Structure formats: C-alpha cells, structure tokens
Amino acid sequence: MTGPDVRGDIRQFLMTRRARITPQQAGLPDYGGRRRVPGLRREELALLAGISVEHLTQLERGRARGVSDEVVDSLARALQLDDVERAHLIDLITVANTPPHRTRRRATAGPGLRHSVRQLLDSMTGAAAFVRNQRLDILAANRRGAALYAQVLDRPELDANLARFVFLDPDAATFYRDWNAIANDAVGSLRTAAGRDPDDPALSALIGDLAIRSDRFRTRWAAHDVRYYRSGVQHFHHRAVGDLDLDYDALELPADPGLTIVAYTARPGTPAHQALHLLDTWTATPTDAPG
C-alpha cells in the first residue's frame, strides 16, 4: 500500500464512518425529506466536529498534513468512533504524513519463536493456545491448540493462515458456528494491521489474494471496518468432539511486536471443558506451523 493508497484509505474510512450515522443518532434535527447521501452530510459533520467544511473536504480527499490531535479527537467524537477506529485513523494519518523515504515498517518477529515464548505456550496445559502474527498466520500451537485447529494446520494449501481458512475453505462455515462474526473479525484485524504496517509485502499479498478469490472477503474489505480480537466467546464445531463454546483471550507480546498468543479455555464442569480434555486424547501434538 503506497502513499496514495493510504490517502485513499483515509478518504474511504472517513466517508464510510460518516455514512453510517444518521442525523438523529448525531443529535441533529430531522427536517424530513429525501436526503441525497446516506448518513451525515459533510456540512453536518463539520459542524459537529467544530471544523470548517474546507478542512473536512481536504481530509476526505486524504490530505492529512498538519492534522492536530484536537481535530482527530473532535472527528472521533462526531463520528462516534470506538477506541479501535480512533487508533486506526491515527495510524492512517501518521503513515500519510511520513515521507516515503522515511517510511519504517513496524518491527515484526520472524518465523522463529523465542524459546521462552515456546515454553510459555507449552506450559498452558489447561488451554488450547497458539501464537499468530498480524497476518493471522499460526506460527506455533500447543497440544490442545494444534488439536483444536487441526483443520487449518493439516492443510498445506492454507499456509496455516486463519483468514485463508475462513474465506477459502468451505469447512470453515461448519467449524465456526458463527461464521459471519469470525469473518468480520478476520477482515477487521487485517484492516487494522494494514493501517499500522502498510509496507508489509506479505500482508499486501494476502489481502490481494483474498480479494481476488473471495467475494465475501472483498465486500467486507470495502466496508473499512476495523477490529481487535481481544476477548469473548468463540463457538466451534470440532469434527472429533462436537460443539465447544470456549472463552478466548488474545495476549499481545510486547517484546515481539505483531505477535499475539490466543488462548481458549472453558469453565470447569461445562461440556466444553470435557470436550477440551477429549482433545488431549486425540492425535494432535505440539507443533510449529509450516513456513
């Protein structure tokens, strides 16, 4: 994603956020009649944010030079952005204002994991856990994690990539019982990563490949929604143990920017807890993902 592409992302992000808010949601009077644009008009957003229409117009054209923190905060409030969306807007503006010859990619760990991370992963015996990077590649998994995600790890054509599995493998709709939610999370995570690290060639190649091969990915990508996969409940259907409703927590590794441990657990006494124990008797073993 080059400089002009980042400017285009700023434009599309702001316009899609503006289009989703009605005057009523923004606290503006509704005078009735047919509106030419969905959501807020540019003049209405400028009024709410306390900036000039000309300034907003320049921003929506991707011209972000000299944008102050105060303007970002005002836009975030007016557009009702959550913390993830606000951080994404800041990332885009920062990249757009960085001269091409000074662009620096965010540091990301290589394919090998530090020994201490590998030990930490293996010590999580009560959880199904894996390490992934910002491209959603599974780099390593403990015993339960490898068993839970065997459908991803056992298929070389997926390159141990969760987004490829979600959008290119028909079995994903069965494995994830709420496929729509995980699909939105996957695209939102990739969109967030692309805003932070627009010069990652592997990330750009993955996004391009998915956009070519999957209409469902392409439609979601065009929405410019961003997400963090942090915590919640994931609903699986595993081919060996059936349905599992597992709590998950995503733990970023500060010493390895871009790497995250995702751990799935179940409350004792629940069917999911029993199913996790059944995975221990299955054929999966601790693994480093291919690649």
C-alpha positions as CSV (number, residue, x, y, z in Angstrom):
1,M,0.0,0.0,0.0
2,T,1.7,3.2,-1.2
3,G,1.3,6.8,-0.1
4,P,-1.6,7.4,-2.5
5,D,-3.3,4.2,-1.3
6,V,-3.1,5.5,2.3
7,R,-4.7,8.7,1.3
8,G,-7.4,6.7,-0.4
9,D,-7.9,4.7,2.8
10,I,-8.3,7.9,4.9
11,R,-10.9,9.1,2.4
12,Q,-12.8,5.9,2.4
13,F,-12.6,5.4,6.1
14,L,-14.0,8.9,6.9
15,M,-16.7,8.6,4.3
16,T,-17.9,5.2,5.4
17,R,-18.0,6.3,9.0
18,R,-19.9,9.4,8.0
19,A,-22.4,7.4,6.0
20,R,-23.3,5.1,8.9
21,I,-24.5,7.9,11.3
22,T,-28.0,9.4,10.8
23,P,-28.8,13.0,11.9
24,Q,-30.9,11.6,14.7
25,Q,-28.0,9.5,16.0
26,A,-25.9,12.6,16.0
27,G,-28.5,14.7,17.8
28,L,-29.3,16.9,14.9
29,P,-32.9,17.9,14.0
30,D,-34.6,15.9,11.3
31,Y,-36.3,18.2,8.8
32,G,-37.7,15.3,6.8
33,G,-37.5,15.0,3.0
34,R,-35.3,12.8,0.9
35,R,-31.5,13.0,1.6
36,R,-29.1,12.7,-1.3
37,V,-26.4,10.9,0.8
38,P,-26.7,8.2,3.4
39,G,-25.8,9.3,6.9
40,L,-24.4,12.8,7.7
41,R,-23.8,15.4,5.1
42,R,-20.3,16.8,5.0
43,E,-21.6,20.2,6.3
44,E,-23.3,18.5,9.3
45,L,-20.1,16.5,10.2
46,A,-18.0,19.7,10.0
47,L,-20.5,21.5,12.3
48,L,-20.4,18.6,14.8
49,A,-16.6,18.4,14.8
50,G,-16.2,22.2,15.0
51,I,-14.0,22.4,11.9
52,S,-14.5,24.1,8.6
53,V,-16.1,22.3,5.6
54,E,-13.0,23.1,3.6
55,H,-10.8,21.3,6.2
56,L,-13.1,18.3,6.3
57,T,-13.1,18.2,2.5
58,Q,-9.3,18.2,2.4
59,L,-9.3,15.3,4.9
60,E,-11.8,13.3,2.9
61,R,-9.5,13.7,0.0
62,G,-6.8,12.1,2.0
63,R,-4.8,15.3,2.6
64,A,-3.9,14.9,6.2
65,R,-0.9,17.1,6.6
66,G,-0.9,19.1,9.7
67,V,-3.9,17.5,11.3
68,S,-3.8,18.2,15.0
69,D,-4.7,15.8,17.9
70,E,-7.6,18.2,18.7
71,V,-9.1,17.7,15.2
72,V,-8.7,13.9,15.4
73,D,-10.5,14.0,18.8
74,S,-13.3,16.1,17.5
75,L,-13.8,13.9,14.5
76,A,-13.7,10.8,16.6
77,R,-16.4,12.2,18.9
78,A,-18.6,13.4,16.0
79,L,-18.3,10.1,14.1
80,Q,-18.8,8.2,17.3
81,L,-15.6,6.1,16.7
82,D,-14.7,3.5,19.2
83,D,-11.1,3.1,20.5
84,V,-10.1,0.8,17.7
85,E,-11.4,3.1,15.0
86,R,-9.8,6.1,16.5
87,A,-6.4,4.3,16.7
88,H,-6.8,3.3,13.1
89,L,-7.5,6.8,12.0
90,I,-4.4,8.0,13.8
91,D,-2.3,5.2,12.2
92,L,-3.5,6.2,8.7
93,I,-2.8,9.9,9.3
94,T,0.7,9.1,10.7
95,V,1.6,7.0,7.7
96,A,0.2,9.6,5.3
97,N,2.4,12.3,6.9
98,T,5.6,10.2,6.7
99,P,7.7,10.9,3.7
100,P,8.2,7.8,1.5
101,H,11.9,7.8,2.0
102,R,11.4,7.8,5.8
103,T,8.7,5.1,6.0
104,R,9.6,2.5,8.5
105,R,7.8,-0.8,8.8
106,R,6.7,-1.8,12.3
107,A,9.0,-4.4,13.7
108,T,7.6,-7.9,13.4
109,A,9.1,-11.1,14.6
110,G,10.4,-13.6,12.1
111,P,9.0,-17.1,11.6
112,G,11.0,-18.5,14.5
113,L,9.8,-18.0,18.0
114,R,11.9,-17.2,21.0
115,H,12.5,-20.2,23.2
116,S,10.8,-18.5,26.2
117,V,7.6,-17.9,24.1
118,R,7.6,-21.5,23.0
119,Q,8.0,-22.6,26.7
120,L,5.1,-20.3,27.7
121,L,2.9,-21.7,25.1
122,D,3.6,-25.3,26.1
123,S,3.1,-24.5,29.8
124,M,-0.5,-23.5,29.1
125,T,-1.7,-27.1,29.6
126,G,-5.3,-26.0,30.6
127,A,-5.8,-24.0,27.4
128,A,-5.9,-24.6,23.7
129,A,-3.4,-21.9,22.6
130,F,-1.4,-20.7,19.6
131,V,0.8,-17.8,18.5
132,R,-0.2,-15.8,15.5
133,N,1.2,-12.8,13.7
134,Q,-0.6,-9.7,12.4
135,R,-1.3,-11.5,9.1
136,L,-3.2,-14.2,11.1
137,D,-0.6,-16.9,10.3
138,I,-0.5,-19.5,13.1
139,L,3.2,-19.8,13.9
140,A,3.0,-22.4,16.7
141,A,0.4,-24.2,18.8
142,N,0.4,-26.2,22.0
143,R,-1.0,-29.7,22.1
144,R,-4.6,-28.6,22.6
145,G,-4.3,-25.7,20.2
146,A,-3.0,-28.0,17.4
147,A,-5.8,-30.4,18.1
148,L,-8.5,-27.6,18.0
149,Y,-7.1,-26.1,14.8
150,A,-6.1,-29.3,13.1
151,Q,-8.4,-28.4,10.1
152,V,-6.2,-25.4,9.5
153,L,-2.8,-26.8,10.3
154,D,-3.3,-30.1,8.4
155,R,-3.9,-28.4,5.1
156,P,-0.7,-27.1,3.4
157,E,-2.6,-25.1,0.9
158,L,-3.8,-22.7,3.6
159,D,-0.3,-21.9,4.8
160,A,-1.6,-22.1,8.4
161,N,-3.4,-18.8,7.8
162,L,-6.7,-18.2,9.6
163,A,-8.0,-15.7,7.0
164,R,-7.4,-18.2,4.2
165,F,-9.2,-20.8,6.1
166,V,-12.2,-18.5,6.9
167,F,-12.7,-17.3,3.3
168,L,-11.3,-20.1,1.1
169,D,-12.2,-23.3,2.9
170,P,-15.9,-24.4,2.8
171,D,-15.4,-26.3,6.0
172,A,-14.9,-23.0,7.9
173,A,-18.6,-22.4,7.9
174,T,-19.1,-25.6,9.9
175,F,-16.0,-25.2,12.2
176,Y,-17.0,-21.7,13.2
177,R,-20.7,-21.9,14.2
178,D,-20.9,-18.1,14.0
179,W,-19.0,-17.8,10.7
180,N,-20.2,-14.2,10.0
181,A,-18.8,-12.9,13.2
182,I,-15.4,-14.6,12.7
183,A,-15.3,-13.4,9.1
184,N,-15.9,-9.8,10.2
185,D,-13.2,-10.2,13.0
186,A,-10.7,-11.5,10.5
187,V,-11.2,-8.7,8.0
188,G,-11.3,-6.1,10.7
189,S,-8.0,-7.4,12.1
190,L,-6.3,-7.4,8.7
191,R,-7.6,-3.9,8.0
192,T,-6.1,-2.7,11.4
193,A,-2.8,-4.4,10.6
194,A,-2.7,-2.8,7.1
195,G,-3.2,0.7,8.7
196,R,-0.3,0.1,11.1
197,D,2.1,-1.6,8.7
198,P,1.2,-0.6,5.1
199,D,4.6,-1.6,3.7
200,D,4.4,-5.3,4.8
201,P,4.6,-7.1,1.4
202,A,3.3,-10.4,2.7
203,L,0.3,-8.7,4.2
204,S,-0.5,-6.9,1.0
205,A,-0.1,-10.1,-1.0
206,L,-2.5,-11.9,1.4
207,I,-5.1,-9.2,1.1
208,G,-4.8,-9.1,-2.7
209,D,-5.2,-12.8,-3.0
210,L,-8.2,-13.0,-0.8
211,A,-9.8,-10.0,-2.6
212,I,-9.4,-11.9,-5.9
213,R,-10.6,-15.3,-4.7
214,S,-13.4,-14.4,-2.3
215,D,-16.4,-12.1,-2.9
216,R,-17.3,-12.3,0.7
217,F,-13.8,-11.0,1.7
218,R,-13.9,-8.3,-0.9
219,T,-17.3,-7.0,0.2
220,R,-16.1,-6.8,3.9
221,W,-12.8,-5.2,3.0
222,A,-14.6,-2.4,1.1
223,A,-16.5,-1.5,4.3
224,H,-13.3,-0.3,6.0
225,D,-14.3,-1.8,9.4
226,V,-11.6,-2.3,11.9
227,R,-11.5,-4.7,14.9
228,Y,-9.3,-6.0,17.7
229,Y,-9.7,-9.7,18.6
230,R,-9.2,-9.4,22.3
231,S,-11.6,-11.5,24.4
232,G,-15.0,-13.1,24.2
233,V,-16.7,-16.4,23.5
234,Q,-16.0,-18.4,20.3
235,H,-18.4,-21.1,19.1
236,F,-16.8,-24.1,17.4
237,H,-17.9,-27.4,15.9
238,H,-14.9,-29.8,16.0
239,R,-15.0,-32.9,13.8
240,A,-13.9,-35.1,16.7
241,V,-15.5,-33.7,19.8
242,G,-18.5,-31.8,18.6
243,D,-19.6,-28.3,19.7
244,L,-17.4,-26.2,22.0
245,D,-18.2,-22.8,23.4
246,L,-14.8,-21.5,24.5
247,D,-13.7,-18.3,26.2
248,Y,-10.8,-16.7,24.5
249,D,-8.2,-14.1,25.4
250,A,-5.7,-12.5,22.9
251,L,-2.4,-11.6,24.7
252,E,-0.1,-9.4,22.7
253,L,3.7,-9.9,23.2
254,P,5.3,-6.5,23.8
255,A,8.8,-7.9,23.2
256,D,7.7,-9.3,19.8
257,P,5.6,-6.6,18.1
258,G,3.0,-8.2,15.8
259,L,2.8,-11.5,17.7
260,T,-0.2,-12.5,19.8
261,I,-1.0,-15.6,21.9
262,V,-4.6,-16.6,21.6
263,A,-5.8,-18.9,24.4
264,Y,-9.1,-20.7,24.6
265,T,-10.4,-22.0,27.9
266,A,-13.6,-23.5,29.3
267,R,-15.2,-23.3,32.7
268,P,-14.8,-26.5,34.8
269,G,-17.9,-28.7,34.8
270,T,-19.1,-27.5,31.4
271,P,-19.5,-29.7,28.3
272,A,-16.8,-27.6,26.6
273,H,-14.4,-28.3,29.4
274,Q,-14.9,-32.0,29.0
275,A,-14.5,-31.7,25.2
276,L,-11.2,-29.9,25.7
277,H,-9.9,-32.8,27.7
278,L,-11.1,-35.2,25.0
279,L,-8.8,-33.3,22.6
280,D,-5.9,-34.4,24.7
281,T,-6.5,-38.0,23.7
282,W,-6.8,-37.0,20.0
283,T,-3.9,-37.4,17.6
284,A,-2.6,-33.8,17.6
285,T,0.7,-32.9,19.1
286,P,2.5,-29.6,19.8
287,T,3.5,-28.1,16.5
288,D,5.3,-25.3,14.7
289,A,3.2,-24.2,11.8
290,P,4.7,-24.7,8.3
291,G,6.5,-21.8,6.7
